[in-house]
Amino acid sequence: MPPPDASTDAGVGSAAAAADGADTLDLRLPEELTSLPADTGAGILAVDDLLDRVADWGPTTSAVGVFQLVPVRLARDLPLISRWMNDPAVSAFWELAGPETVTEAHLRPQLDGDGRSVPCLGVLDGTPMSYWEIYRADLDPLARHYPARPHDTGIHLLIGGVAHRGQGLGTSLLRAVVDLVFEHRPACARVVAEPDLRNTPSVSAFLSAGFRFSAEVDLPDKRAALMITDRALRAVLRPGHA
């Protein structure tokens, strides 16, 4: 897959990624957040203030086109995401192959949750072509496995369509999303990811996008490569993208 990209997985070890939603950290949220209104019940995330309203981040111009993260709506997006999850190259790492109810069970805890994980479609030049989860790594079980800092933001990623793989899109889009995180989450100093160590294309894409390999971590469902990129280092390496 030259050049390698994150065509299948950028890790799926978050609490929101667990289909039953059981593996969550018992962290108390600020009172001003716990008093916010709940989800509408229609599978549309109404509150994502824990991530500074991903829905309002808007489009960005990346090296490969105009890209935008669009929060998932079940009624609109479930068939497409389920189809991607049934691709053997994706299911090998995400393990969500099966009927649409399997994917729905994965998405629903995030959509009905407190906003610590926001599932999104990645839309490139008007075409939905990837699936992302932007999540609070410091509020995730991942925080048990590394020295997490407040507001660390995590990324999970898959490139959906075969036609979009093997073109270096993963690397370019990771750079764009990291820029979006740092632009819209001023309290966030680091973006982290935990791709499966076996997923060489994904690990390579993160490295090419400016992440550094920090450690190997044993998560409940995989041995992962902990990848980190820092706001301060990014400002040095990419002036204007702090």
HUGIKA-V528866 format. One record per pair of residues at least 4 apart in sequence whose ideal C-beta (glycine too) atoms are under 6 Angstrom apart, sorted by sequence separation. I is the first residue (numbers start at 0). J is the second residue. D is the distance in Angstrom with one decimal. If there is no record, write none. Layout:
# HUGIKA-V528866
i=(I | I)
j=(J | J)
d=(D | D)
This chain:
# HUGIKA-V528866
i=(5 | 28 | 39 | 72 | 73 | 76 | 77 | 89 | 97 | 99 | 103 | 106 | 107 | 108 | 147 | 168 | 179 | 180 | 194 | 233 | 11 | 17 | 28 | 47 | 60 | 61 | 71 | 84 | 122 | 123 | 134 | 136 | 137 | 142 | 158 | 163 | 205 | 217 | 218 | 39 | 47 | 83 | 90 | 95 | 158 | 38 | 58 | 59 | 95 | 109 | 120 | 194 | 216 | 233 | 234 | 14 | 121 | 194 | 14 | 58 | 84 | 109 | 216 | 95 | 121 | 137 | 180 | 35 | 84 | 85 | 158 | 214 | 106 | 119 | 137 | 212 | 213 | 177 | 192 | 118 | 137 | 213 | 53 | 136 | 54 | 116 | 117 | 210 | 211 | 136 | 81 | 84 | 116 | 210 | 134 | 209 | 115 | 81 | 205 | 77 | 80 | 202 | 115 | 132 | 131 | 44 | 77 | 195 | 196 | 130 | 152 | 196 | 43 | 129 | 129 | 193 | 194 | 42 | 128 | 128 | 193 | 170 | 174 | 192 | 128 | 152 | 169 | 173 | 150 | 191 | 150 | 170 | 151 | 152 | 153 | 154 | 170 | 189 | 190 | 151 | 189 | 188 | 76 | 70 | 71 | 70 | 181 | 69 | 80 | 68 | 69 | 177 | 69 | 67 | 136 | 66 | 64 | 65 | 64 | 178 | 68 | 53 | 49 | 44 | 48 | 49 | 47 | 50 | 42 | 46 | 89 | 47 | 144 | 38 | 83 | 53 | 145 | 7 | 7 | 11 | 50 | 8 | 7 | 18 | 49 | 18 | 20 | 15 | 15 | 15 | 13 | 92 | 63 | 92 | 63 | 62 | 66 | 61 | 26 | 24 | 61 | 24 | 59 | 22 | 15 | 59 | 13 | 56 | 14 | 13 | 14 | 56 | 12 | 51 | 51 | 11 | 9 | 10 | 9 | 9 | 7 | 5 | 6 | 6 | 4 | 4 | 5 | 0 | 2 | 4 | 4 | 12 | 10 | 9 | 10 | 10 | 9 | 8 | 8 | 8 | 9 | 8 | 6 | 5 | 3 | 5 | 0 | 3 | 4 | 3 | 12)
j=(9 | 32 | 43 | 76 | 77 | 80 | 81 | 93 | 101 | 103 | 107 | 110 | 111 | 112 | 151 | 172 | 183 | 184 | 198 | 237 | 16 | 22 | 33 | 52 | 65 | 66 | 76 | 89 | 127 | 128 | 139 | 141 | 142 | 147 | 163 | 168 | 210 | 222 | 223 | 45 | 53 | 89 | 96 | 101 | 164 | 45 | 65 | 66 | 102 | 116 | 127 | 201 | 223 | 240 | 241 | 22 | 129 | 202 | 23 | 67 | 93 | 118 | 225 | 105 | 131 | 147 | 190 | 46 | 95 | 96 | 169 | 225 | 118 | 131 | 149 | 224 | 225 | 190 | 205 | 132 | 151 | 227 | 68 | 151 | 70 | 132 | 133 | 226 | 227 | 153 | 99 | 102 | 134 | 228 | 153 | 228 | 135 | 102 | 226 | 99 | 102 | 224 | 138 | 155 | 156 | 70 | 103 | 221 | 222 | 157 | 180 | 224 | 72 | 158 | 159 | 223 | 224 | 73 | 159 | 160 | 225 | 204 | 208 | 226 | 163 | 187 | 204 | 208 | 186 | 227 | 187 | 207 | 189 | 190 | 191 | 192 | 208 | 227 | 228 | 191 | 229 | 230 | 120 | 117 | 118 | 119 | 230 | 119 | 130 | 119 | 120 | 228 | 122 | 122 | 191 | 123 | 123 | 124 | 124 | 240 | 131 | 117 | 114 | 110 | 114 | 115 | 114 | 117 | 110 | 114 | 157 | 117 | 216 | 111 | 159 | 133 | 225 | 88 | 89 | 93 | 133 | 92 | 92 | 104 | 135 | 105 | 108 | 108 | 109 | 116 | 116 | 195 | 168 | 198 | 171 | 171 | 175 | 171 | 138 | 138 | 175 | 140 | 175 | 140 | 134 | 179 | 134 | 179 | 139 | 139 | 140 | 183 | 141 | 183 | 184 | 155 | 154 | 155 | 155 | 156 | 157 | 156 | 158 | 164 | 167 | 168 | 169 | 165 | 167 | 169 | 170 | 193 | 192 | 192 | 193 | 194 | 194 | 194 | 195 | 198 | 201 | 201 | 200 | 201 | 200 | 204 | 200 | 203 | 204 | 204 | 218)
d=(5.1 | 4.6 | 5.5 | 5.6 | 5.0 | 5.6 | 5.9 | 5.5 | 3.8 | 5.9 | 5.7 | 5.8 | 5.7 | 5.6 | 5.3 | 5.7 | 6.0 | 5.3 | 5.2 | 5.5 | 4.5 | 4.8 | 5.1 | 5.7 | 5.7 | 4.7 | 4.9 | 5.8 | 5.2 | 5.1 | 5.9 | 5.4 | 5.4 | 3.9 | 5.2 | 5.5 | 4.1 | 5.6 | 5.3 | 5.1 | 5.4 | 5.7 | 3.8 | 5.4 | 5.3 | 5.1 | 5.2 | 5.7 | 5.6 | 4.6 | 4.5 | 4.1 | 5.1 | 6.0 | 3.6 | 5.4 | 3.4 | 5.3 | 4.2 | 4.1 | 5.9 | 5.1 | 5.1 | 5.5 | 5.4 | 4.5 | 5.4 | 5.0 | 4.1 | 4.9 | 5.9 | 4.6 | 5.5 | 4.6 | 5.6 | 5.8 | 4.4 | 5.1 | 5.7 | 5.3 | 4.6 | 4.8 | 5.9 | 4.1 | 5.0 | 5.6 | 5.0 | 4.0 | 5.9 | 3.8 | 4.4 | 5.2 | 3.8 | 4.6 | 4.6 | 5.2 | 4.5 | 4.1 | 4.4 | 5.5 | 5.5 | 5.2 | 4.7 | 3.9 | 5.4 | 5.3 | 5.9 | 4.7 | 5.1 | 5.1 | 5.1 | 5.2 | 5.2 | 5.0 | 5.6 | 3.9 | 5.6 | 3.2 | 5.6 | 5.5 | 5.6 | 4.8 | 4.9 | 4.5 | 4.8 | 4.9 | 3.9 | 3.7 | 4.3 | 5.2 | 4.5 | 4.3 | 5.1 | 5.2 | 5.2 | 4.9 | 4.9 | 5.7 | 5.2 | 5.5 | 5.4 | 4.9 | 5.9 | 5.7 | 4.3 | 5.4 | 5.3 | 5.9 | 5.7 | 4.2 | 4.8 | 5.9 | 5.4 | 4.9 | 4.9 | 5.2 | 5.2 | 5.6 | 4.2 | 5.2 | 6.0 | 4.6 | 4.3 | 5.2 | 6.0 | 5.0 | 4.1 | 5.5 | 5.2 | 4.9 | 5.5 | 4.9 | 4.4 | 5.2 | 4.0 | 5.6 | 5.6 | 5.1 | 5.0 | 5.4 | 5.8 | 3.7 | 5.3 | 4.5 | 5.5 | 4.9 | 3.5 | 5.9 | 4.2 | 3.1 | 5.8 | 5.4 | 5.8 | 5.6 | 4.6 | 4.5 | 5.1 | 5.5 | 5.4 | 6.0 | 3.8 | 5.9 | 5.4 | 5.3 | 5.9 | 5.8 | 4.9 | 5.3 | 5.2 | 4.8 | 5.3 | 5.0 | 5.9 | 5.4 | 4.9 | 5.7 | 5.6 | 5.3 | 4.9 | 3.6 | 5.5 | 4.9 | 4.4 | 4.0 | 5.6 | 5.5 | 3.4 | 4.6 | 4.6 | 2.8 | 5.7 | 5.4 | 5.4 | 5.1 | 3.9 | 4.8 | 5.3 | 5.7 | 5.8 | 4.9 | 5.6 | 5.1 | 5.7 | 4.5 | 3.9 | 4.0 | 5.1 | 3.9 | 4.6 | 6.0 | 4.3)
